[in-house]
Structure formats: C-alpha cells, structure tokens
Amino acid sequence: MIKVELQDQIAIVSLDRPEKRNAMVPEMLSQLDQEIKNCAHKARALVILGEGKTFCAGFDLKMCANDPGGETMRQLLTGLSMVVRTMRAIEVPVVLGVHGAAVAGGCAMLGGADIVIADEQAKLGYPVVKIGVSPAVSAAFMMASITPGAVRTRLVDTELISGIEAKRIGLVHETVENRDDVRGRAVEIAEILAKKPGSAIRATKSWLNEICEPMTNNAQAGLDVSLSLTGSPEEQERLAALWG
C-alpha cells in the first residue's frame, strides 16, 4: 500500500492503493509512518505522492461503516496524527504533491509538509463534519501553516476548494496547470533542496518546529477531540447511510 523509490539523494514515498483512490486504512498509515522514518535516514529530501488518478480520498469510510464500535476510525485518526507529526519532526525537508484531490485525511497530510504542490483544479478540503466526525485532529497543524480565520472556515465548511484557492489561503504553496505535472515539479523541488547543506536544513527545521510549538503541542488534544466522537450514534448513523 506504500511504494518507496530512491533517486540519488531523494526518496519518493507514494500512497499505492489507486483502485480505492488511495483511501487510508490503519495498516497503510502505520506503513507510511515507518517508511517516512526510514527514508529520513537514507535521503536528503522526501517527496510524498499518490498513485493513480488522485492523491488521497481520505479514510476508507466503507471499512469504518462496517465497524460500528468505532475502533477502525480510532485507529485511522491516531495513525493520521502520527504520520503528520512524523513528517514535521524528521530532519529532512518534505515536499508533498497533490494531484486530483486531497480530501479529509488526505488534506490533513498537507499540515506535515514543508512545501506543498497541487494542480490548479485539484479539490481539497475537510468535509468530515457532515458525517459526524470532527476534523480537530488537523487543527493544530493547520494553525501552524495558515491564518486562524482560514482554519476555522475550512474545518467547518464542508465544501471543497480548488488548488488555486488553496494556494491563495496558504494551504498550498505552488500550483501547476496540469495534474500530470505535479510529480515532476515536486521531485524537482526536492532535488534542489537535497543539494542544500544538510546541517542548515536540519537547524532550520528544528527552529521552525520550535516556533510552531505553541500550536503543534496541541496535536494530542486535537486528536482527543476527534476521538471523543468516534463510535457516536450520529457518526454511525451517517456512515451507515452512506456506506452501509
């Protein structure tokens, strides 16, 4: 479910479940977290991409609907928080490329990247409140990246926005016209970053993490808020209606 490619000084880690639009399952997030850690010791820059027609459609909600006790959702929320924290913590720069769509948990991953590339027509957002799930798990990382007003709007509003709009609010840092160009541009940026002095990159990421700590130290609290709704009657009713 996770594919790793090593190219000179960069590592490309790809979500590899294209038949399900790279919808996340617990094992996938666990593997992703481990591969990110492994690649941080093998490469000087990391690229995160998705295989197939879209970057990531979020959690596998059909799997969640088939688990009315909510354990699958709890594992997914916990795994997602773990992956984003790892992306921020590793010493090498992380470039993430969005093509097609980054929805819910897929969009949450943007909060762990140092640089985000998306195609102009990509669809991004956090529409999970309409199924009784709280996106609070993402809030701390978003607050460290974009303005509080934009965070509030995006986490409460279930509408998806384009790559162009995501760039305007700072959720995305650069756009390309065509989705097929995302991978090439993300790799190009990673190759440039990999040539920078490693000590300077490490020191810079460490200091940036320290500056952002007032926001990101709430990551566990945000996860706890999301977990508190897991398995609720409203969540299960809405998941069953959509996927049961």
C-alpha positions as a Markdown table, in Angstrom:
| # | Residue | x | y | z |
|---|---|---|---|---|
| 1 | Met | 0.0 | 0.0 | 0.0 |
| 2 | Ile | 3.1 | 2.2 | 0.2 |
| 3 | Lys | 5.7 | 2.4 | -2.5 |
| 4 | Val | 9.2 | 3.7 | -2.0 |
| 5 | Glu | 11.6 | 4.9 | -4.7 |
| 6 | Leu | 15.1 | 6.1 | -4.1 |
| 7 | Gln | 16.5 | 8.5 | -6.7 |
| 8 | Asp | 20.0 | 9.8 | -5.9 |
| 9 | Gln | 19.6 | 11.9 | -2.8 |
| 10 | Ile | 15.8 | 12.0 | -2.6 |
| 11 | Ala | 13.2 | 9.4 | -1.6 |
| 12 | Ile | 9.7 | 9.3 | -3.1 |
| 13 | Val | 7.1 | 7.7 | -0.9 |
| 14 | Ser | 3.8 | 7.1 | -2.6 |
| 15 | Leu | 0.3 | 6.1 | -1.4 |
| 16 | Asp | -0.3 | 3.0 | -3.5 |
| 17 | Arg | -3.9 | 2.0 | -3.3 |
| 18 | Pro | -5.1 | 3.6 | -6.6 |
| 19 | Glu | -8.2 | 1.3 | -7.0 |
| 20 | Lys | -9.6 | 3.0 | -3.9 |
| 21 | Arg | -8.3 | 6.5 | -4.7 |
| 22 | Asn | -5.6 | 5.8 | -2.0 |
| 23 | Ala | -8.2 | 5.8 | 0.7 |
| 24 | Met | -6.4 | 5.2 | 4.0 |
| 25 | Val | -6.7 | 2.0 | 6.2 |
| 26 | Pro | -4.9 | 1.6 | 9.5 |
| 27 | Glu | -2.1 | -0.7 | 8.1 |
| 28 | Met | -1.4 | 1.8 | 5.4 |
| 29 | Leu | -0.8 | 4.7 | 7.8 |
| 30 | Ser | 1.4 | 2.5 | 10.0 |
| 31 | Gln | 3.5 | 1.5 | 7.0 |
| 32 | Leu | 3.6 | 5.1 | 5.8 |
| 33 | Asp | 4.9 | 6.4 | 9.1 |
| 34 | Gln | 7.6 | 3.8 | 9.2 |
| 35 | Glu | 8.7 | 4.4 | 5.6 |
| 36 | Ile | 8.9 | 8.1 | 6.2 |
| 37 | Lys | 11.2 | 7.5 | 9.2 |
| 38 | Asn | 13.3 | 5.0 | 7.3 |
| 39 | Cys | 13.7 | 7.4 | 4.3 |
| 40 | Ala | 14.7 | 10.2 | 6.5 |
| 41 | His | 17.9 | 8.3 | 7.2 |
| 42 | Lys | 18.5 | 7.4 | 3.6 |
| 43 | Ala | 17.8 | 10.6 | 1.7 |
| 44 | Arg | 18.4 | 14.3 | 2.0 |
| 45 | Ala | 14.8 | 15.2 | 0.9 |
| 46 | Leu | 11.5 | 13.4 | 0.8 |
| 47 | Val | 8.6 | 13.5 | -1.6 |
| 48 | Ile | 5.1 | 12.3 | -0.8 |
| 49 | Leu | 2.8 | 11.5 | -3.7 |
| 50 | Gly | -0.2 | 9.3 | -4.5 |
| 51 | Glu | -0.5 | 6.7 | -7.3 |
| 52 | Gly | -3.4 | 6.6 | -9.7 |
| 53 | Lys | -5.9 | 9.4 | -10.5 |
| 54 | Thr | -5.9 | 11.2 | -7.2 |
| 55 | Phe | -3.6 | 11.9 | -4.3 |
| 56 | Cys | -5.9 | 10.7 | -1.5 |
| 57 | Ala | -9.6 | 10.5 | -0.9 |
| 58 | Gly | -9.3 | 10.3 | 2.9 |
| 59 | Phe | -10.2 | 7.4 | 5.2 |
| 60 | Asp | -11.7 | 4.2 | 3.9 |
| 61 | Leu | -15.2 | 5.0 | 5.1 |
| 62 | Lys | -16.7 | 1.7 | 4.0 |
| 63 | Met | -14.4 | 0.0 | 6.4 |
| 64 | Cys | -15.4 | 2.4 | 9.1 |
| 65 | Ala | -19.1 | 1.8 | 8.4 |
| 66 | Asn | -18.6 | -1.9 | 8.8 |
| 67 | Asp | -17.1 | -1.4 | 12.3 |
| 68 | Pro | -20.0 | 0.2 | 14.4 |
| 69 | Gly | -17.8 | 0.1 | 17.5 |
| 70 | Gly | -15.6 | 2.7 | 16.0 |
| 71 | Glu | -12.2 | 1.0 | 16.5 |
| 72 | Thr | -11.3 | 1.4 | 12.8 |
| 73 | Met | -12.0 | 5.1 | 12.9 |
| 74 | Arg | -10.0 | 5.5 | 16.1 |
| 75 | Gln | -7.0 | 3.7 | 14.5 |
| 76 | Leu | -7.2 | 5.9 | 11.5 |
| 77 | Leu | -7.4 | 9.1 | 13.4 |
| 78 | Thr | -4.5 | 8.1 | 15.6 |
| 79 | Gly | -2.4 | 6.9 | 12.7 |
| 80 | Leu | -3.0 | 10.1 | 10.7 |
| 81 | Ser | -1.9 | 12.2 | 13.6 |
| 82 | Met | 1.2 | 10.1 | 14.0 |
| 83 | Val | 2.1 | 10.4 | 10.3 |
| 84 | Val | 1.7 | 14.2 | 10.3 |
| 85 | Arg | 3.8 | 14.6 | 13.4 |
| 86 | Thr | 6.5 | 12.4 | 11.9 |
| 87 | Met | 6.5 | 14.5 | 8.7 |
| 88 | Arg | 7.1 | 17.6 | 10.8 |
| 89 | Ala | 9.7 | 16.1 | 13.1 |
| 90 | Ile | 12.1 | 14.5 | 10.6 |
| 91 | Glu | 15.2 | 16.5 | 9.8 |
| 92 | Val | 15.0 | 16.4 | 6.0 |
| 93 | Pro | 12.6 | 18.6 | 4.0 |
| 94 | Val | 9.3 | 17.1 | 3.0 |
| 95 | Val | 7.6 | 18.0 | -0.4 |
| 96 | Leu | 4.1 | 16.8 | -0.9 |
| 97 | Gly | 2.4 | 16.7 | -4.3 |
| 98 | Val | -1.4 | 16.8 | -4.7 |
| 99 | His | -3.0 | 15.8 | -8.0 |
| 100 | Gly | -6.7 | 15.3 | -8.5 |
| 101 | Ala | -7.8 | 15.6 | -4.8 |
| 102 | Ala | -6.7 | 15.6 | -1.2 |
| 103 | Val | -9.8 | 15.2 | 0.9 |
| 104 | Ala | -10.3 | 14.9 | 4.7 |
| 105 | Gly | -7.4 | 12.8 | 6.0 |
| 106 | Gly | -5.6 | 13.3 | 2.6 |
| 107 | Cys | -5.8 | 17.0 | 3.1 |
| 108 | Ala | -4.7 | 16.7 | 6.7 |
| 109 | Met | -1.4 | 15.4 | 5.5 |
| 110 | Leu | -0.6 | 18.8 | 4.0 |
| 111 | Gly | 0.0 | 20.0 | 7.5 |
| 112 | Gly | 3.1 | 17.9 | 7.9 |
| 113 | Ala | 4.8 | 19.1 | 4.7 |
| 114 | Asp | 7.4 | 21.8 | 4.3 |
| 115 | Ile | 6.3 | 22.6 | 0.7 |
| 116 | Val | 3.0 | 21.6 | -1.0 |
| 117 | Ile | 2.4 | 21.4 | -4.7 |
| 118 | Ala | -1.0 | 21.0 | -6.3 |
| 119 | Asp | -2.6 | 21.1 | -9.7 |
| 120 | Glu | -4.8 | 24.2 | -10.2 |
| 121 | Gln | -8.0 | 22.1 | -10.5 |
| 122 | Ala | -7.3 | 19.8 | -7.6 |
| 123 | Lys | -10.1 | 19.5 | -5.0 |
| 124 | Leu | -9.0 | 20.0 | -1.3 |
| 125 | Gly | -10.9 | 20.2 | 2.0 |
| 126 | Tyr | -12.2 | 18.6 | 5.2 |
| 127 | Pro | -15.8 | 17.7 | 4.7 |
| 128 | Val | -16.0 | 15.3 | 7.6 |
| 129 | Val | -18.3 | 17.2 | 9.9 |
| 130 | Lys | -21.2 | 16.1 | 7.7 |
| 131 | Ile | -20.7 | 12.5 | 8.7 |
| 132 | Gly | -20.3 | 13.3 | 12.4 |
| 133 | Val | -16.5 | 13.2 | 12.5 |
| 134 | Ser | -14.5 | 16.1 | 13.9 |
| 135 | Pro | -11.5 | 17.4 | 11.9 |
| 136 | Ala | -10.0 | 18.7 | 15.1 |
| 137 | Val | -7.1 | 16.3 | 14.7 |
| 138 | Ser | -5.9 | 18.6 | 11.9 |
| 139 | Ala | -6.4 | 21.9 | 13.6 |
| 140 | Ala | -3.1 | 22.3 | 15.4 |
| 141 | Phe | -1.1 | 21.6 | 12.2 |
| 142 | Met | -3.2 | 23.9 | 10.1 |
| 143 | Met | -2.8 | 26.7 | 12.7 |
| 144 | Ala | 0.9 | 26.4 | 12.2 |
| 145 | Ser | 0.6 | 26.9 | 8.5 |
| 146 | Ile | -2.3 | 29.3 | 7.6 |
| 147 | Thr | -4.3 | 32.0 | 9.3 |
| 148 | Pro | -6.7 | 31.1 | 12.1 |
| 149 | Gly | -9.6 | 32.5 | 10.1 |
| 150 | Ala | -8.9 | 30.3 | 7.2 |
| 151 | Val | -8.5 | 27.3 | 9.5 |
| 152 | Arg | -12.0 | 27.9 | 11.0 |
| 153 | Thr | -13.6 | 28.3 | 7.7 |
| 154 | Arg | -12.0 | 25.2 | 6.1 |
| 155 | Leu | -12.7 | 22.9 | 9.1 |
| 156 | Val | -16.3 | 23.9 | 9.5 |
| 157 | Asp | -17.2 | 24.4 | 5.8 |
| 158 | Thr | -17.7 | 21.0 | 4.1 |
| 159 | Glu | -17.2 | 22.4 | 0.6 |
| 160 | Leu | -14.0 | 21.5 | -1.3 |
| 161 | Ile | -11.8 | 24.3 | -2.7 |
| 162 | Ser | -9.6 | 24.3 | -5.8 |
| 163 | Gly | -5.8 | 24.2 | -5.9 |
| 164 | Ile | -5.9 | 27.8 | -6.9 |
| 165 | Glu | -7.9 | 28.8 | -3.8 |
| 166 | Ala | -5.8 | 26.6 | -1.6 |
| 167 | Lys | -2.8 | 28.5 | -2.7 |
| 168 | Arg | -4.4 | 31.8 | -2.1 |
| 169 | Ile | -5.0 | 30.9 | 1.6 |
| 170 | Gly | -1.6 | 29.3 | 2.0 |
| 171 | Leu | -2.7 | 25.7 | 2.3 |
| 172 | Val | -0.8 | 25.0 | -1.0 |
| 173 | His | 2.5 | 26.8 | -1.8 |
| 174 | Glu | 2.7 | 26.4 | -5.5 |
| 175 | Thr | 0.3 | 25.2 | -8.3 |
| 176 | Val | 0.9 | 23.7 | -11.7 |
| 177 | Glu | -1.6 | 23.8 | -14.5 |
| 178 | Asn | -1.9 | 20.1 | -15.1 |
| 179 | Arg | -2.2 | 17.2 | -12.7 |
| 180 | Asp | 0.4 | 15.3 | -14.7 |
| 181 | Asp | 3.0 | 17.9 | -13.8 |
| 182 | Val | 2.7 | 17.6 | -10.1 |
| 183 | Arg | 5.1 | 14.7 | -9.6 |
| 184 | Gly | 7.8 | 16.3 | -11.8 |
| 185 | Arg | 7.6 | 19.6 | -10.0 |
| 186 | Ala | 7.6 | 18.0 | -6.6 |
| 187 | Val | 10.7 | 15.9 | -7.4 |
| 188 | Glu | 12.4 | 19.0 | -9.0 |
| 189 | Ile | 12.0 | 21.0 | -5.8 |
| 190 | Ala | 13.1 | 18.1 | -3.6 |
| 191 | Glu | 16.3 | 17.7 | -5.8 |
| 192 | Ile | 17.1 | 21.4 | -5.3 |
| 193 | Leu | 16.6 | 21.1 | -1.5 |
| 194 | Ala | 18.7 | 17.9 | -1.3 |
| 195 | Lys | 21.7 | 19.9 | -2.6 |
| 196 | Lys | 21.5 | 22.4 | 0.2 |
| 197 | Pro | 23.8 | 21.9 | 3.2 |
| 198 | Gly | 22.2 | 19.2 | 5.4 |
| 199 | Ser | 23.2 | 20.9 | 8.6 |
| 200 | Ala | 21.5 | 24.2 | 7.6 |
| 201 | Ile | 18.3 | 22.3 | 6.7 |
| 202 | Arg | 18.3 | 20.4 | 10.0 |
| 203 | Ala | 18.8 | 23.5 | 12.0 |
| 204 | Thr | 16.1 | 25.4 | 10.2 |
| 205 | Lys | 13.5 | 22.7 | 10.5 |
| 206 | Ser | 14.3 | 22.3 | 14.2 |
| 207 | Trp | 13.9 | 26.1 | 14.8 |
| 208 | Leu | 10.7 | 26.2 | 12.7 |
| 209 | Asn | 9.3 | 23.4 | 14.8 |
| 210 | Glu | 10.2 | 25.3 | 18.0 |
| 211 | Ile | 8.5 | 28.4 | 16.7 |
| 212 | Cys | 5.4 | 26.4 | 15.8 |
| 213 | Glu | 5.3 | 24.5 | 19.1 |
| 214 | Pro | 2.7 | 26.7 | 20.7 |
| 215 | Met | 0.3 | 25.4 | 18.1 |
| 216 | Thr | 1.5 | 21.9 | 17.4 |
| 217 | Asn | 1.8 | 21.0 | 21.1 |
| 218 | Asn | -2.0 | 20.8 | 20.9 |
| 219 | Ala | -1.8 | 18.0 | 18.4 |
| 220 | Gln | -2.7 | 15.3 | 21.0 |
| 221 | Ala | -5.5 | 17.5 | 22.4 |
| 222 | Gly | -6.9 | 17.8 | 18.9 |
| 223 | Leu | -6.7 | 14.1 | 18.3 |
| 224 | Asp | -8.5 | 13.5 | 21.6 |
| 225 | Val | -11.4 | 15.8 | 20.5 |
| 226 | Ser | -11.7 | 13.8 | 17.2 |
| 227 | Leu | -11.5 | 10.5 | 19.1 |
| 228 | Ser | -14.2 | 11.6 | 21.6 |
| 229 | Leu | -16.9 | 11.4 | 18.8 |
| 230 | Thr | -15.8 | 8.1 | 17.4 |
| 231 | Gly | -18.4 | 5.5 | 17.6 |
| 232 | Ser | -21.1 | 8.0 | 18.4 |
| 233 | Pro | -24.7 | 7.3 | 17.3 |
| 234 | Glu | -24.6 | 10.2 | 14.9 |
| 235 | Glu | -21.4 | 9.1 | 13.3 |
| 236 | Gln | -22.5 | 5.5 | 12.9 |
| 237 | Glu | -25.9 | 6.5 | 11.5 |
| 238 | Arg | -24.4 | 8.8 | 8.9 |
| 239 | Leu | -21.7 | 6.3 | 7.9 |
| 240 | Ala | -24.3 | 3.5 | 7.6 |
| 241 | Ala | -26.5 | 5.7 | 5.4 |
| 242 | Leu | -23.6 | 6.4 | 3.0 |
| 243 | Trp | -21.7 | 3.1 | 3.1 |
| 244 | Gly | -23.8 | 0.5 | 4.9 |
